[in-house]
Each structure stands twice: as structure tokens, then as C-alpha cells.
Amino acid sequence: MAVAACGGGSSSTQTADQDQSAGKEVSFAFINTTTQAVDYFLKQSGDSSALFDSGNRVASNSVEAVQRHTERWTTNTPLTVDVGAMETNSQTVLNTVSALVTNNGEKYWLLSWNDTEADTESQLTAIRYSQPTDTDKIYIRFFSFADLDISVLTSSMFASSKIQKGQISSQQILNGCAGELFLGSGSNLSAFSLCGENVEAGHSYLVIMDGETLVRVEQEQ
């Protein structure tokens, strides 16, 4: 959508339109959980250049590092982007996310992970950040490379849910980092503690799992 002003007279309306369209941005954090170094490419979907053009490379990510990139725009419409991952050494395209619609102020994880059951083993998943609302609670979301059963036990409730492979879980709210979160089902329930992972109340965390094996914990900020 384009906004145009014609004719003379007062410029107050034109100034207001400029203020509304200025300073829009969306942030991306790239997490690589594969065993190889990965280059990430990002372009606005309306850009005619090829996604994997060298000018669209925004991050080069080793296994442990988290790389960040901010994209800015000035129109009054959401920003739609294409994102791709390429293996750094072999220059092999791993996967892409096409036409990701983003809005001003949003933040996204772009997560590279291996799905050993899929025809295309390397996956790229976009996950929008989640922010905490209570400074006394710990907020946790799970992303797992395999199906995972989660049980949450608090003083007032017990809830269970199943996380599908490659899907982000609903937000789990805990009063503390130990003794309230269990993985597995039936007699296979096992306590799961985030203590020692620098987890603090008042923050939201993305917990990356491979089934019941912890891969890494990242604070959403």
C-alpha cells in the first residue's frame, strides 16, 4: 500500500504519515544446532535479487554462537522476508523459510536443526519471541527435534501436553527452576531441572530439546 499527498496547504497530515512509517524494524536471532557452520541469508520478499546472493548474507554461525540481524523498513504495511540457510564449507543450500510476515517491534528465532527422519534432514524454523508478563515467574517454551511429553506440576494444578516434533510448545509458567517440570509419560516421567542454566525469574526462555535430551537454553531478549 502506497500513501501519497497531493496539493498545497498545511503539511501536518503529511508529517503525521511520515512519523507513522518511520523507524519500523524487526530483529532476527540465528541459532545453529547442526554440526556444521551455516551462513544465513535474508531479503525482503519484494526484492528481485536471488535469496542466496552474497549481498543477502546476514550471518555466519558456528554451532555455539547466536548471531543477530535487524531489518528496517518505512512503509505502513508488515514486512515480508525470505530466509535461507547454506552450509558454509560446501555451499550446499540446507533449507529456506519463504514469505515470513513480520510486524514492527517483533523478534524471531531462526533455528537450524537436523531431522533425521525427514527426506531433507536439515531444517530451518522461524519462531517468534515470547515475552514475560510477571517478574516473579519463569516462562519457558520448548522446541524439540522429536515428539516430547511435558508435565507441569505446581501447588495448584497438574497439566500435561505433547509437543510435536518441529513445533513450538505453548508457554509453561513456573514458580522456580526445579521440581515442577517433568518430561516423559506414564511411568517414564523424569524430573527436569533448568537450575544451572542461568535461568532467572522475570524472563522467558526457549528450551531446545532432542526428545528428552537438552540441547541448549536461550533467553528471549
Backbone as CSV, one residue per row, in Angstrom:
resi,resn,N_x,N_y,N_z,CA_x,CA_y,CA_z,C_x,C_y,C_z
1,MET,0.852,-1.183,0.000,0.000,0.000,0.000,0.886,1.230,0.000
2,ALA,0.623,2.180,-0.920,1.384,3.414,-1.008,0.519,4.561,-0.536
3,VAL,1.117,5.487,0.189,0.412,6.666,0.670,1.032,7.879,0.007
4,ALA,0.198,8.708,-0.673,0.710,9.884,-1.374,-0.112,11.090,-0.987
5,ALA,0.517,12.259,-0.936,-0.178,13.506,-0.630,-0.040,14.441,-1.816
6,CYS,-1.153,15.058,-2.229,-1.137,15.941,-3.385,-1.634,17.318,-2.973
7,GLY,-1.171,18.371,-3.711,-1.669,19.715,-3.482,-0.883,20.432,-2.413
8,GLY,-1.227,21.693,-2.209,-0.511,22.502,-1.237,-1.243,22.544,0.078
9,GLY,-1.043,23.645,0.798,-1.711,23.803,2.079,-0.871,23.263,3.198
10,SER,-1.533,22.947,4.330,-0.840,22.521,5.540,-0.135,21.194,5.325
11,SER,1.024,21.029,5.958,1.790,19.787,5.845,1.622,18.890,7.057
12,SER,0.659,19.181,7.940,0.520,18.425,9.180,0.161,16.975,8.917
13,THR,-0.723,16.721,7.933,-1.119,15.347,7.631,0.050,14.571,7.058
14,GLN,0.790,15.218,6.167,1.947,14.561,5.567,2.993,14.222,6.625
15,THR,3.219,15.144,7.561,4.180,14.889,8.631,3.746,13.723,9.494
16,ALA,2.435,13.642,9.794,1.920,12.537,10.606,2.140,11.209,9.911
17,ASP,1.912,11.161,8.570,2.137,9.928,7.830,3.603,9.516,7.895
18,GLN,4.498,10.488,7.776,5.924,10.174,7.840,6.314,9.644,9.211
19,ASP,5.742,10.225,10.275,6.053,9.755,11.622,5.591,8.327,11.822
20,GLN,4.404,7.975,11.273,3.868,6.629,11.461,4.698,5.588,10.735
21,SER,5.308,5.965,9.615,6.024,4.977,8.807,7.518,4.927,9.111
22,ALA,8.003,5.794,9.978,9.439,5.848,10.265,9.813,4.882,11.377
23,GLY,11.045,4.350,11.294,11.601,3.610,12.414,11.072,2.216,12.626
24,LYS,10.447,1.604,11.644,9.965,0.235,11.805,11.140,-0.737,11.684
25,GLU,11.151,-1.754,12.560,12.226,-2.736,12.495,11.781,-4.061,13.096
26,VAL,12.413,-5.125,12.637,12.197,-6.466,13.167,13.567,-7.105,13.337
27,SER,13.723,-7.884,14.411,15.022,-8.454,14.748,14.999,-9.972,14.597
28,PHE,16.133,-10.515,14.192,16.277,-11.954,13.990,17.506,-12.445,14.747
29,ALA,17.365,-13.582,15.420,18.482,-14.236,16.099,18.628,-15.633,15.499
30,PHE,19.820,-15.962,15.038,20.073,-17.211,14.330,20.760,-18.204,15.262
31,ILE,20.142,-19.372,15.409,20.691,-20.444,16.241,21.008,-21.638,15.352
32,ASN,22.221,-22.125,15.444,22.650,-23.268,14.662,22.903,-24.447,15.599
33,THR,22.065,-25.480,15.516,22.267,-26.671,16.347,22.793,-27.846,15.528
34,THR,23.144,-27.604,14.273,23.720,-28.663,13.453,25.209,-28.780,13.760
35,THR,25.855,-29.726,13.120,27.272,-29.954,13.385,28.180,-29.174,12.445
36,GLN,27.599,-28.446,11.481,28.414,-27.696,10.535,28.141,-26.203,10.653
37,ALA,29.121,-25.406,10.201,28.922,-23.960,10.158,27.896,-23.623,9.084
38,VAL,27.082,-22.599,9.359,25.983,-22.246,8.476,26.009,-20.744,8.201
39,ASP,25.794,-20.373,6.939,25.583,-18.983,6.560,24.081,-18.759,6.398
40,TYR,23.605,-17.596,6.888,22.187,-17.267,6.782,22.006,-16.085,5.840
41,PHE,20.981,-16.188,5.014,20.660,-15.172,4.031,19.239,-14.673,4.271
42,LEU,19.040,-13.375,4.097,17.715,-12.791,4.326,17.500,-11.640,3.348
43,LYS,16.314,-11.612,2.753,15.959,-10.495,1.885,14.473,-10.215,2.009
44,GLN,14.084,-8.987,1.739,12.677,-8.653,1.669,12.082,-9.344,0.451
45,SER,10.891,-9.916,0.623,10.324,-10.785,-0.416,10.109,-10.066,-1.740
46,GLY,9.925,-8.740,-1.707,9.744,-7.999,-2.946,11.029,-7.701,-3.682
47,ASP,12.162,-7.998,-3.063,13.466,-7.761,-3.675,13.672,-8.777,-4.801
48,SER,14.084,-8.304,-5.967,14.221,-9.185,-7.129,15.502,-10.015,-7.109
49,SER,16.404,-9.737,-6.186,17.662,-10.489,-6.147,17.426,-11.918,-5.683
50,ALA,18.342,-12.813,-6.020,18.267,-14.199,-5.550,18.552,-14.247,-4.056
51,LEU,17.816,-15.093,-3.342,17.970,-15.152,-1.894,19.417,-15.423,-1.508
52,PHE,20.076,-16.359,-2.198,21.419,-16.758,-1.808,22.498,-15.937,-2.522
53,ASP,22.143,-14.749,-2.960,23.127,-13.789,-3.440,24.002,-13.361,-2.256
54,SER,25.280,-13.156,-2.511,26.205,-12.824,-1.424,25.810,-11.537,-0.702
55,GLY,25.134,-10.630,-1.393,24.710,-9.396,-0.759,23.604,-9.573,0.248
56,ASN,22.966,-10.729,0.257,21.878,-11.004,1.202,22.335,-11.821,2.400
57,ARG,23.626,-12.126,2.491,24.122,-12.880,3.646,24.162,-11.951,4.866
58,VAL,23.482,-12.365,5.943,23.376,-11.511,7.131,24.054,-12.108,8.353
59,ALA,24.410,-13.386,8.320,25.043,-14.003,9.490,25.803,-15.252,9.077
60,SER,26.930,-15.486,9.734,27.671,-16.734,9.613,27.775,-17.312,11.016
61,ASN,27.265,-18.516,11.190,27.009,-19.006,12.534,27.682,-20.345,12.787
62,SER,28.582,-20.382,13.781,29.141,-21.644,14.241,28.098,-22.380,15.067
63,VAL,28.458,-23.526,15.598,27.496,-24.340,16.335,27.036,-23.658,17.617
64,GLU,27.913,-22.946,18.299,27.565,-22.403,19.608,27.048,-20.966,19.579
65,ALA,27.496,-20.165,18.651,27.191,-18.735,18.675,25.748,-18.452,18.268
66,VAL,25.205,-17.346,18.786,23.933,-16.804,18.312,24.247,-15.498,17.608
67,GLN,23.872,-15.397,16.343,24.098,-14.192,15.563,22.782,-13.443,15.389
68,ARG,22.849,-12.109,15.358,21.634,-11.298,15.291,21.689,-10.339,14.104
69,HIS,20.496,-10.034,13.601,20.357,-9.118,12.464,19.055,-8.355,12.617
70,THR,19.084,-7.066,12.282,17.889,-6.223,12.327,17.559,-5.739,10.927
71,GLU,16.303,-5.871,10.546,15.828,-5.405,9.247,14.897,-4.221,9.480
72,ARG,15.058,-3.165,8.694,14.265,-1.950,8.863,13.494,-1.622,7.592
73,TRP,12.334,-0.980,7.761,11.541,-0.549,6.617,10.685,0.653,7.005
74,THR,10.083,1.317,6.001,9.384,2.577,6.255,7.949,2.601,5.757
75,THR,7.455,1.524,5.141,6.065,1.515,4.698,5.149,1.207,5.866
76,ASN,3.847,1.431,5.673,2.871,1.179,6.734,2.352,-0.258,6.729
77,THR,2.884,-1.102,5.896,2.474,-2.496,5.818,3.493,-3.386,6.527
78,PRO,3.094,-4.604,6.924,4.066,-5.536,7.511,5.199,-5.830,6.531
79,LEU,6.318,-6.262,7.062,7.472,-6.616,6.243,7.476,-8.126,6.018
80,THR,7.548,-8.545,4.760,7.606,-9.963,4.422,9.017,-10.293,3.946
81,VAL,9.615,-11.324,4.537,11.001,-11.659,4.225,11.133,-13.129,3.858
82,ASP,12.184,-13.429,3.100,12.610,-14.798,2.813,13.936,-15.022,3.530
83,VAL,14.093,-16.184,4.135,15.307,-16.506,4.878,15.812,-17.865,4.399
84,GLY,17.117,-17.992,4.280,17.697,-19.262,3.853,18.957,-19.601,4.620
85,ALA,19.247,-20.889,4.727,20.459,-21.375,5.392,21.289,-22.164,4.390
86,MET,22.593,-21.909,4.398,23.518,-22.604,3.497,24.722,-23.096,4.290
87,GLU,25.119,-24.341,4.063,26.304,-24.888,4.709,27.531,-24.123,4.216
88,THR,28.312,-23.585,5.158,29.376,-22.646,4.821,30.444,-23.263,3.925
89,ASN,30.909,-24.431,4.248,32.051,-25.001,3.538,31.673,-25.569,2.172
90,SER,30.579,-26.319,2.103,30.197,-26.957,0.841,29.324,-26.073,-0.031
91,GLN,28.830,-24.957,0.543,27.904,-24.064,-0.170,26.631,-24.800,-0.580
92,THR,26.224,-25.779,0.219,25.005,-26.529,-0.021,23.831,-25.821,0.653
93,VAL,22.766,-25.573,-0.104,21.570,-24.968,0.478,20.894,-25.983,1.394
94,LEU,20.664,-25.593,2.651,20.069,-26.507,3.622,18.558,-26.398,3.648
95,ASN,18.030,-25.192,3.776,16.575,-25.028,3.783,16.248,-23.548,3.754
96,THR,14.976,-23.240,3.487,14.522,-21.852,3.418,13.188,-21.682,4.139
97,VAL,12.926,-20.456,4.559,11.608,-20.037,5.041,11.162,-18.915,4.116
98,SER,10.060,-19.117,3.422,9.605,-18.142,2.439,8.421,-17.351,2.968
99,ALA,8.386,-16.065,2.598,7.247,-15.181,2.870,6.870,-15.162,4.347
100,LEU,7.867,-14.940,5.213,7.614,-14.775,6.643,7.120,-13.348,6.879
101,VAL,5.890,-13.210,7.355,5.283,-11.899,7.568,5.618,-11.409,8.974
102,THR,6.242,-10.239,9.069,6.673,-9.698,10.351,6.080,-8.314,10.555
103,ASN,5.975,-7.912,11.811,5.445,-6.605,12.157,6.457,-5.816,12.985
104,ASN,6.251,-4.530,13.067,7.169,-3.640,13.760,7.374,-4.072,15.211
105,GLY,8.624,-4.142,15.628,8.965,-4.472,17.005,9.054,-5.948,17.306
106,GLU,8.683,-6.811,16.369,8.756,-8.244,16.626,10.199,-8.740,16.563
107,LYS,10.412,-9.897,17.222,11.708,-10.552,17.205,11.487,-12.032,16.885
108,TYR,12.421,-12.609,16.157,12.292,-14.000,15.728,13.582,-14.767,15.968
109,TRP,13.398,-16.053,16.345,14.481,-17.019,16.285,14.442,-17.660,14.894
110,LEU,15.593,-17.861,14.280,15.720,-18.694,13.081,16.615,-19.860,13.456
111,LEU,16.017,-21.032,13.568,16.677,-22.195,14.162,16.992,-23.241,13.105
112,SER,18.278,-23.560,12.955,18.712,-24.666,12.098,18.843,-25.924,12.946
113,TRP,18.241,-27.017,12.472,18.288,-28.267,13.231,18.186,-29.435,12.275
114,ASN,18.607,-30.612,12.758,18.597,-31.818,11.942,17.405,-32.695,12.292
115,ASP,16.669,-33.093,11.270,15.559,-34.033,11.413,15.963,-35.314,10.689
116,THR,16.431,-36.286,11.433,16.982,-37.497,10.829,15.916,-38.357,10.162
117,GLU,14.630,-38.072,10.431,13.556,-38.858,9.834,13.027,-38.241,8.542
118,ALA,13.472,-37.040,8.196,12.949,-36.338,7.033,13.818,-36.587,5.804
119,ASP,13.200,-36.442,4.624,13.955,-36.582,3.381,15.026,-35.494,3.291
120,THR,14.643,-34.264,3.675,15.602,-33.169,3.757,15.976,-33.012,5.219
121,GLU,17.148,-33.530,5.589,17.491,-33.651,7.007,17.611,-32.307,7.706
122,SER,18.245,-31.328,7.082,18.452,-30.040,7.724,17.209,-29.170,7.573
123,GLN,16.726,-28.650,8.685,15.512,-27.834,8.705,15.846,-26.418,9.171
124,LEU,15.000,-25.466,8.773,15.102,-24.085,9.222,13.713,-23.667,9.679
125,THR,13.584,-23.305,10.952,12.283,-22.979,11.536,12.308,-21.574,12.113
126,ALA,11.270,-20.801,11.815,11.115,-19.446,12.355,10.191,-19.494,13.559
127,ILE,10.625,-18.914,14.685,9.854,-18.904,15.936,9.816,-17.475,16.458
128,ARG,8.629,-16.937,16.651,8.540,-15.571,17.163,8.822,-15.554,18.658
129,TYR,9.547,-14.539,19.109,9.869,-14.378,20.531,8.593,-14.317,21.366
130,SER,8.718,-14.729,22.620,7.652,-14.575,23.617,8.224,-13.820,24.807
131,GLN,7.487,-12.840,25.307,7.972,-12.001,26.390,7.228,-12.303,27.691
132,PRO,7.909,-12.225,28.844,7.250,-12.491,30.140,6.345,-11.330,30.541
133,THR,5.371,-11.640,31.383,4.462,-10.609,31.893,4.530,-10.478,33.407
134,ASP,5.183,-11.409,34.096,5.250,-11.409,35.557,6.710,-11.554,35.971
135,THR,7.210,-10.619,36.731,8.627,-10.637,37.116,8.950,-11.721,38.136
136,ASP,7.927,-12.366,38.708,8.159,-13.409,39.713,8.135,-14.812,39.126
137,LYS,7.864,-14.937,37.835,7.708,-16.249,37.215,8.810,-16.495,36.188
138,ILE,8.997,-17.778,35.885,9.888,-18.199,34.814,9.024,-18.698,33.665
139,TYR,9.252,-18.172,32.483,8.463,-18.536,31.313,9.327,-19.386,30.382
140,ILE,8.797,-20.535,29.989,9.572,-21.482,29.200,8.732,-21.967,28.022
141,ARG,9.358,-22.002,26.853,8.767,-22.664,25.697,9.748,-23.709,25.182
142,PHE,9.214,-24.820,24.720,10.041,-25.922,24.233,9.948,-26.036,22.719
143,PHE,11.086,-26.341,22.114,11.145,-26.762,20.724,11.947,-28.050,20.708
144,SER,11.383,-29.095,20.096,12.037,-30.397,20.162,12.212,-30.993,18.773
145,PHE,13.330,-31.711,18.595,13.603,-32.392,17.336,12.873,-33.736,17.250
146,ALA,12.203,-34.130,18.330,11.421,-35.362,18.361,10.202,-35.122,19.252
147,ASP,9.149,-35.929,19.086,7.965,-35.776,19.924,8.351,-35.845,21.393
148,LEU,7.690,-35.020,22.214,8.073,-34.909,23.618,6.841,-34.673,24.475
149,ASP,6.707,-35.430,25.570,5.638,-35.224,26.537,6.149,-34.352,27.670
150,ILE,5.360,-33.331,28.030,5.715,-32.393,29.091,4.624,-32.415,30.157
151,SER,5.018,-32.448,31.427,4.077,-32.321,32.537,4.555,-31.219,33.463
152,VAL,3.640,-30.353,33.859,3.960,-29.245,34.748,3.201,-29.423,36.045
153,LEU,3.924,-29.424,37.166,3.327,-29.599,38.478,3.552,-28.343,39.304
154,THR,2.474,-27.735,39.773,2.570,-26.596,40.686,1.720,-26.906,41.907
155,SER,1.651,-25.962,42.854,0.884,-26.180,44.077,-0.610,-26.257,43.812
156,SER,-1.059,-25.761,42.666,-2.494,-25.694,42.414,-2.963,-26.498,41.216
157,MET,-2.053,-27.029,40.414,-2.506,-27.737,39.214,-1.442,-28.700,38.698
158,PHE,-1.913,-29.666,37.890,-1.034,-30.572,37.166,-1.538,-30.619,35.728
159,ALA,-0.688,-30.283,34.785,-1.090,-30.237,33.385,-0.080,-30.981,32.536
160,SER,-0.591,-31.693,31.544,0.284,-32.424,30.632,-0.013,-32.003,29.201
161,SER,1.012,-32.023,28.384,0.834,-31.700,26.973,1.876,-32.446,26.160
162,LYS,1.600,-32.584,24.879,2.528,-33.269,23.983,3.054,-32.265,22.966
163,ILE,4.355,-32.209,22.820,4.976,-31.327,21.841,5.308,-32.140,20.602
164,GLN,4.794,-31.718,19.474,5.099,-32.395,18.230,6.477,-31.982,17.724
165,LYS,7.156,-32.919,17.107,8.472,-32.640,16.528,8.394,-31.425,15.608
166,GLY,9.336,-30.489,15.805,9.418,-29.336,14.929,8.409,-28.252,15.213
167,GLN,7.678,-28.353,16.337,6.671,-27.353,16.706,7.054,-26.695,18.025
168,ILE,6.700,-25.430,18.172,6.954,-24.720,19.419,5.828,-24.990,20.398
169,SER,6.151,-25.214,21.667,5.129,-25.507,22.671,4.448,-24.225,23.127
170,SER,3.330,-24.374,23.806,2.737,-23.239,24.498,3.659,-22.845,25.647
171,GLN,3.458,-21.668,26.179,4.325,-21.166,27.234,4.038,-21.883,28.553
172,GLN,5.079,-22.391,29.186,4.980,-23.009,30.500,5.435,-21.987,31.538
173,ILE,4.639,-21.816,32.596,4.947,-20.820,33.612,5.289,-21.532,34.910
174,LEU,6.498,-21.281,35.427,6.983,-21.967,36.613,7.274,-20.966,37.727
175,ASN,7.124,-21.448,38.968,7.472,-20.626,40.125,8.943,-20.741,40.486
176,GLY,9.589,-21.781,40.009,11.005,-21.989,40.299,11.604,-22.868,39.225
177,CYS,12.908,-23.066,39.252,13.570,-23.782,38.164,13.673,-25.280,38.418
178,ALA,13.233,-25.773,39.568,13.385,-27.198,39.848,12.108,-27.761,40.467
179,GLY,11.869,-29.034,40.224,10.816,-29.751,40.913,9.418,-29.568,40.360
180,GLU,9.261,-28.793,39.282,7.922,-28.552,38.765,7.728,-29.000,37.326
181,LEU,8.772,-29.414,36.693,8.713,-29.741,35.276,9.189,-31.171,35.065
182,PHE,8.382,-31.950,34.322,8.698,-33.359,34.107,8.585,-33.681,32.628
183,LEU,9.477,-34.548,32.165,9.479,-34.988,30.783,9.159,-36.470,30.735
184,GLY,8.463,-36.888,29.663,8.116,-38.284,29.508,6.641,-38.506,29.760
185,SER,6.227,-39.757,29.800,4.818,-40.087,30.011,4.708,-41.356,30.842
186,GLY,3.567,-41.498,31.540,3.324,-42.691,32.330,4.399,-42.928,33.356
187,SER,4.908,-44.151,33.419,5.932,-44.493,34.402,7.301,-43.962,34.012
188,ASN,7.404,-43.347,32.833,8.695,-42.861,32.362,8.934,-41.391,32.690
189,LEU,8.071,-40.802,33.525,8.268,-39.403,33.916,9.622,-39.225,34.597
190,SER,10.341,-38.207,34.196,11.620,-37.891,34.833,11.683,-36.399,35.104
191,ALA,12.160,-36.051,36.305,12.247,-34.641,36.680,13.268,-33.945,35.787
192,PHE,12.958,-32.702,35.457,13.818,-31.925,34.572,14.071,-30.575,35.220
193,SER,15.322,-30.250,35.440,15.661,-29.008,36.123,16.451,-28.098,35.203
194,LEU,16.089,-26.814,35.235,16.840,-25.818,34.480,17.829,-25.072,35.364
195,CYS,17.915,-25.449,36.636,18.891,-24.809,37.514,20.298,-25.005,36.932
196,GLY,21.123,-24.002,37.046,22.458,-24.067,36.488,22.535,-23.630,35.052
197,GLU,21.386,-23.308,34.446,21.366,-22.843,33.065,21.167,-21.327,32.998
198,ASN,21.476,-20.631,34.111,21.333,-19.174,34.180,19.899,-18.729,33.938
199,VAL,18.961,-19.518,34.437,17.538,-19.207,34.300,17.090,-18.395,35.501
200,GLU,16.441,-17.257,35.256,16.024,-16.355,36.317,14.563,-15.976,36.152
201,ALA,13.906,-15.699,37.278,12.526,-15.245,37.246,12.422,-13.922,36.502
202,GLY,11.290,-13.716,35.851,11.057,-12.492,35.118,11.547,-12.530,33.683
203,HIS,11.994,-13.717,33.227,12.488,-13.845,31.856,11.800,-15.016,31.164
204,SER,11.818,-14.963,29.837,11.289,-16.045,29.019,12.445,-16.759,28.334
205,TYR,12.331,-18.095,28.209,13.424,-18.893,27.658,12.904,-19.843,26.585
206,LEU,13.714,-20.005,25.567,13.488,-21.034,24.565,14.371,-22.217,24.929
207,VAL,13.748,-23.349,25.230,14.472,-24.560,25.611,14.435,-25.517,24.425
208,ILE,15.599,-25.810,23.878,15.705,-26.657,22.693,16.066,-28.066,23.135
209,MET,15.250,-29.024,22.731,15.407,-30.405,23.151,15.564,-31.308,21.937
210,ASP,16.201,-32.449,22.142,16.170,-33.546,21.182,15.502,-34.711,21.903
211,GLY,14.168,-34.753,21.821,13.434,-35.666,22.687,13.618,-35.215,24.124
212,GLU,14.076,-36.094,24.992,14.279,-35.753,26.396,15.706,-35.288,26.688
213,THR,16.505,-35.059,25.663,17.876,-34.580,25.829,17.922,-33.072,25.617
214,LEU,18.464,-32.361,26.604,18.594,-30.910,26.496,19.696,-30.554,25.509
215,VAL,19.378,-29.703,24.531,20.358,-29.227,23.561,20.925,-27.887,23.987
216,ARG,20.063,-26.923,24.277,20.509,-25.624,24.760,19.324,-24.803,25.246
217,VAL,19.632,-23.773,26.031,18.639,-22.859,26.583,19.032,-21.447,26.174
218,GLU,18.104,-20.707,25.591,18.381,-19.339,25.174,17.339,-18.400,25.757
219,GLN,17.820,-17.315,26.363,16.901,-16.301,26.909,16.347,-15.458,25.757
220,GLU,15.047,-15.197,25.818,14.399,-14.347,24.824,14.511,-12.890,25.293
221,GLN,15.251,-12.101,24.536,15.514,-10.717,24.958,15.641,-9.806,23.750
